[in-house]
Amino acid sequence: MTKIIKFPTREVLKTRQVEINAELAKDNHVAFIEEMVEYYGLNLINKFKKHGFDLDDPNLEYDTMYDFMFIMDLLKASLERCKGYEHPLHKVITDAADAYYATAEDEELT
């Protein structure tokens, strides 16, 4: 019988371990970013409330807290970009920033 089972070589095992470590590092970074943004975001909201901003005002047409939730998600996406990670909001941020700054430049020229 010449059926020999080849076991993974050290290079294959080492490559897979590097991939696993990279995935764990990314998960840890993303979790850390989420914790940081939640901590600082809630502190910022509380500071605004202390300074008289009624972010839960039922008379507003649009819920201001919804705006802050979106801002916090944008902040998470920006911090993840700093680490080289992909986030679904990256395209939204880039497109909105390009449009906003292009409009601002056009207004300055006129």
N, C-alpha and C positions, 0 to 999 in steps of 0.2 A: 504494500500500500504506500502510495506516494502522496497522499493527501495530507498536507501540512498546513496547519492554521498559523497564519502570520499574526503576531501580536503587534500592536502599535509601537512604532519606534519612539525613542525619546524625543525626537524633534516634533513628532505629531502630538505627543502628550504635552510637551512644553508649549507649543503653539496654542493648544486648546486651553491650557492653564492661563496663558496670557489673555486670551479672549474672555475667559471667565472673570479674571481679575479686572479687566477693563469694564465689563458689564457691572460688576459689583461697585466699582469706583463711580461709574455713572449713576447708578441707583442711589449711592450714598450722597453724591453731589446734588442730585435732583431733590432728594428728601431734605437735605440741609437747606437748599434754596427755598423750598416750600415752607419750612419751619421759620426761616429768617423773614421771608416776606409776610407770613401770617403774623409773626410777632411785631415787626415794625409797622405793618399796615394797620393792625388793630390799635397800636399805640398812637399812630397818626390820627386815626378816626377819633379816638378818645380825646386827643389834644384839640382837634377841631371842635368837638362837642363842648369841651371845657371853655373854649373861646367864643361860644355863642352860636355856632353854626348848627342849625337844626337839620341834621342829615336824615331824620326820619319824619320830616314834616308831611303829614297826610294831605296838605293842601297843594303840594307840588304836583304838576302834571306828570312828571317822570321821577321815579324813585332814585334819589341821589346815591343811596347805598349800592344800587345796581351799577352805577358809574364807578364807584370805588372798587367793587368786586372785579370789574373789567380792568381797571388800572392795576390792581394787584396781579392779575393774570398777565398783563403786559410786562410788568416788572419781572415776574418769574421767567417769561420768555426771553427778555433781554439778558438776564443773568445767566440763563442756560446758554444763550448764544456766546457769552463771554467764555464759557467752558467748552465751546465747540459742539454743543448738542443741538439737535434739531427740535423745533417746537412748532406746532401748527400755527401759532400766531406770528411767526417770523415774517411771512409774506404780508400779512395784514399791517404789521408795523412798518415794513419797508415801503409798501405801496402808499400808506397814509403819510409817512414822513416825506417821501418824494413829492407827493401831491401838495402837501402843506408848504414845504419849503420852496417849491417851484412857484406856487401862488404868491408867497411872501416876497420872493425875488421879483416877480412880475409887478407887484404893487410898488416896490421900491423904485423900479425903473420908470414908472409913470408919474 
